[in-house]
């Protein structure tokens, strides 16, 4: 660590440079093996930093970088060693062997960064950061693998919402939860669409049937002696029980009873009697 203290630091942020990260990480692995303990590294990236540079220019971008670096120092400098990994990325090499504590510290940094306003050149900004956390030796046994998994976890945070920290060992669980939520949303949407379409279909069907001739069809097992076709196209099955010069009375039977209908003769187009009657 004495060699690291004498190492040259990044002029913009004041953190150790990337050149010293690998050697420090290798030494940390040796110490962890010696003492049979764990440790975690945190990869930090500013959300939408390219858009900031494109919109305001690199001079403003540098000020944003320094602001994030100052917040990172405020939150985590006494919890480990911080490096500027390149561009808008930083690496925190935690001194704590507890991976859960490292995760909680990272989430606290997320929260403070989001809620800490940045006033610059008469404008008020709010920045967020995404992080990926990997733990030795649970996630990887070497320095390169550890950095790759931290980067993979960072990419997961970026892809699924930003402004959060993802642990490399929890990616599969988080992905399953996301897929489950998406699947449930698709099912609910499909159910909603089906219900809506069914409602529309029923309405259209009812409207269509309203234009068709009304048919009274007897259930199986009942006898219909007469079929009366009205001029309007309606068809009535039943038994004539009374008639005069102006109208006829038809008894229509159902499985649970019957009813009578009085039909004006002027409305009748045709009367067909069943065979044998």
C-alpha positions in Angstrom: 0.0 0.0 0.0 3.0 2.3 0.5 3.8 2.0 -3.2 0.1 2.9 -4.0 0.3 6.0 -1.8 3.2 7.3 -3.8 1.5 6.5 -7.1 0.5 9.4 -9.4 -3.1 10.3 -9.2 -5.6 11.4 -11.9 -5.4 15.2 -12.2 -9.1 15.7 -12.6 -10.6 13.6 -9.9 -7.7 13.0 -7.5 -8.2 9.3 -7.6 -5.6 6.6 -8.4 -5.3 5.8 -12.1 -6.2 2.6 -13.9 -2.5 1.7 -14.3 -2.3 1.0 -10.6 -5.6 -0.9 -10.3 -4.5 -4.4 -11.5 -1.4 -4.5 -9.3 -3.4 -3.4 -6.2 -6.2 -5.9 -7.0 -3.7 -8.7 -7.3 -2.2 -7.8 -3.9 -5.7 -7.7 -2.4 -6.3 -11.2 -3.7 -3.1 -12.4 -2.1 -4.1 -10.8 1.2 -7.6 -12.3 1.0 -6.2 -15.8 0.4 -3.8 -15.4 3.3 -6.4 -14.3 5.8 -9.2 -16.5 4.3 -11.5 -13.5 3.8 -13.6 -12.0 1.0 -13.7 -8.6 -0.6 -15.7 -6.8 -3.2 -15.1 -4.3 -6.0 -17.6 -1.8 -7.3 -17.6 -0.5 -10.9 -19.3 2.9 -11.1 -20.6 4.7 -14.3 -22.4 8.0 -14.7 -25.8 7.6 -16.4 -26.2 9.4 -19.7 -22.8 11.0 -19.5 -22.4 11.0 -23.3 -25.6 13.0 -23.7 -24.1 15.5 -21.2 -20.9 15.9 -23.2 -22.8 16.1 -26.5 -25.2 18.8 -25.1 -22.9 20.9 -23.0 -19.4 20.1 -24.2 -16.4 18.4 -22.6 -15.5 21.4 -20.3 -18.9 21.1 -18.7 -18.5 17.3 -18.7 -15.3 17.7 -16.7 -17.2 19.6 -14.0 -19.8 16.9 -13.9 -17.0 14.3 -13.5 -15.5 16.3 -10.6 -18.9 16.6 -8.9 -19.5 12.8 -9.1 -15.9 12.2 -7.9 -16.5 14.5 -4.9 -19.7 12.6 -4.0 -17.9 9.3 -4.4 -15.1 10.5 -2.1 -17.6 11.7 0.4 -19.5 8.4 0.5 -16.8 5.7 0.1 -13.3 7.1 0.4 -12.9 5.7 4.0 -14.4 2.4 2.9 -11.7 1.4 0.4 -9.4 2.6 -2.4 -10.9 4.5 -5.3 -9.6 4.5 -8.9 -10.6 6.3 -12.0 -11.0 3.4 -14.4 -11.4 5.6 -17.5 -13.7 8.2 -18.9 -16.7 8.4 -16.6 -16.0 5.1 -14.9 -14.6 4.5 -11.4 -13.6 1.4 -9.4 -13.9 1.1 -5.6 -11.8 -1.6 -4.0 -13.6 -2.2 -0.7 -11.6 -2.9 2.4 -14.6 -4.5 4.2 -14.8 -8.3 3.8 -18.6 -8.2 4.1 -20.2 -8.3 0.6 -23.6 -7.3 2.0 -22.1 -4.2 3.7 -20.4 -3.3 0.4 -23.7 -3.6 -1.4 -25.5 -1.4 1.1 -22.7 1.2 0.9 -23.1 1.2 -2.9 -26.9 1.6 -2.7 -26.4 4.4 -0.2 -24.1 6.1 -2.8 -26.9 5.6 -5.4 -29.3 7.4 -3.1 -27.1 10.2 -2.2 -26.0 10.8 -5.7 -29.6 11.0 -7.0 -30.6 13.4 -4.2 -27.6 15.7 -4.2 -28.3 18.7 -6.5 -25.5 20.0 -8.7 -25.6 23.8 -9.3 -23.3 24.8 -12.1 -23.2 27.9 -14.3 -26.7 29.0 -13.1 -28.2 25.6 -13.9 -29.4 22.9 -11.4 -28.7 19.3 -12.3 -29.4 16.0 -10.8 -27.2 13.1 -11.7 -27.6 9.3 -11.2 -25.0 6.5 -11.4 -25.2 2.8 -12.2 -23.0 0.3 -10.4 -21.9 -3.3 -10.7 -20.6 -5.2 -7.6 -18.4 -8.4 -7.7 -17.1 -10.4 -4.8 -13.9 -12.4 -4.4 -13.8 -15.4 -4.4 -17.6 -16.0 -4.7 -17.9 -14.6 -8.1 -14.4 -15.0 -9.6 -11.0 -16.4 -8.5 -8.9 -13.9 -10.4 -8.5 -10.1 -11.0 -9.5 -10.2 -14.6 -12.6 -12.3 -14.0 -13.6 -10.1 -11.1 -13.5 -7.0 -13.2 -15.4 -8.7 -16.0 -18.2 -9.8 -13.7 -18.4 -6.3 -12.1 -18.7 -4.9 -15.6 -21.4 -7.4 -16.5 -23.3 -6.4 -13.4 -22.9 -2.7 -14.3 -24.2 -3.4 -17.8 -27.2 -5.1 -16.2 -27.9 -2.0 -14.1 -27.6 0.2 -17.2 -29.9 -2.0 -19.3 -32.6 -2.5 -16.6 -33.3 1.0 -15.3 -30.1 2.7 -14.3 -29.7 4.5 -10.9 -29.1 1.2 -9.1 -26.4 -1.4 -8.1 -26.4 -5.0 -9.3 -24.5 -7.8 -7.6 -22.9 -10.2 -10.1 -24.0 -13.2 -8.1 -27.7 -12.0 -8.2 -27.9 -11.3 -12.0 -29.7 -14.6 -12.7 -32.3 -14.0 -9.9 -32.9 -10.4 -10.9 -33.3 -11.4 -14.6 -35.8 -14.1 -13.6 -37.8 -11.6 -11.6 -37.8 -9.2 -14.5 -38.9 -11.9 -16.9 -41.6 -13.0 -14.5 -42.9 -9.5 -14.2 -42.8 -9.0 -18.0 -44.6 -12.3 -18.5 -47.3 -11.4 -16.0 -47.8 -8.0 -17.7 -48.1 -9.8 -21.1 -50.7 -12.2 -19.7 -52.7 -9.3 -18.1 -52.5 -7.4 -21.4 -53.6 -10.4 -23.4 -56.5 -11.0 -20.9 -57.5 -7.3 -21.3 -57.3 -7.5 -25.1 -59.3 -10.7 -25.1 -61.9 -9.3 -22.8 -62.2 -6.2 -24.9 -62.3 -8.1 -28.1 -64.9 -10.5 -26.7 -67.0 -7.5 -25.5 -66.8 -5.9 -28.9 -67.5 -9.2 -30.6 -70.6 -9.8 -28.5 -71.8 -6.3 -29.2 -71.3 -6.8 -32.9 -72.9 -10.2 -32.8 -76.0 -8.8 -31.0 -76.2 -6.0 -33.5 -76.0 -8.5 -36.3 -78.5 -10.9 -34.9 -80.9 -8.0 -34.4 -81.2 -7.7 -38.1 -82.0 -11.4 -38.6 -85.5 -13.0 -38.5 -86.5 -13.9 -35.0 -86.8 -17.7 -34.6 -88.5 -19.5 -31.8 -87.1 -23.0 -31.9 -88.6 -25.7 -29.8 -86.2 -27.9 -27.7 -85.9 -31.6 -28.6 -88.8 -33.7 -27.3 -91.6 -31.2 -28.0 -94.0 -31.4 -30.9 -94.6 -28.6 -33.3 -97.7 -29.1 -35.5 -97.4 -25.9 -37.5 -94.7 -23.6 -38.9 -95.9 -20.0 -39.4 -93.8 -17.8 -41.6 -94.5 -14.1 -41.2 -94.2 -11.6 -44.0 -91.3 -10.0 -42.1 -89.4 -13.2 -42.3 -89.9 -14.4 -38.7 -90.6 -18.1 -38.3 -92.8 -19.4 -35.5 -93.3 -23.0 -34.6 -96.3 -24.1 -32.5 -99.9 -25.4 -32.5 -102.9 -23.4 -33.6 -105.4 -23.5 -30.8 -107.8 -20.9 -32.0 -108.5 -18.7 -35.1 -111.0 -16.3 -36.7 -111.1 -14.1 -39.8 -108.6 -11.6 -38.3 -106.1 -13.5 -36.3 -104.9 -16.9 -35.1 -103.8 -18.0 -31.6 -100.7 -20.2 -31.5 -99.5 -22.2 -28.5 -95.7 -22.3 -28.4 -94.2 -25.1 -26.2 -91.0 -25.0 -24.3 -89.2 -27.6 -22.1 -90.5 -25.8 -19.0 -93.9 -24.7 -20.1 -95.7 -22.9 -22.9 -97.1 -19.6 -24.0 -99.8 -18.3 -26.5 -99.3 -15.8 -29.2 -102.0 -13.8 -31.0 -100.9 -13.2 -34.6 -102.8 -10.9 -37.0 -103.5 -12.7 -40.3 -102.3 -9.7 -42.3 -98.8 -10.4 -40.9 -98.8 -14.0 -42.0 -97.0 -15.0 -45.2 -97.4 -18.8 -45.1 -98.7 -21.6 -42.8 -97.2 -25.1 -43.1 -98.8 -28.0 -41.2 -96.8 -31.0 -40.2 -97.4 -34.2 -42.0 -100.2 -36.3 -40.6 -102.1 -33.3 -39.2 
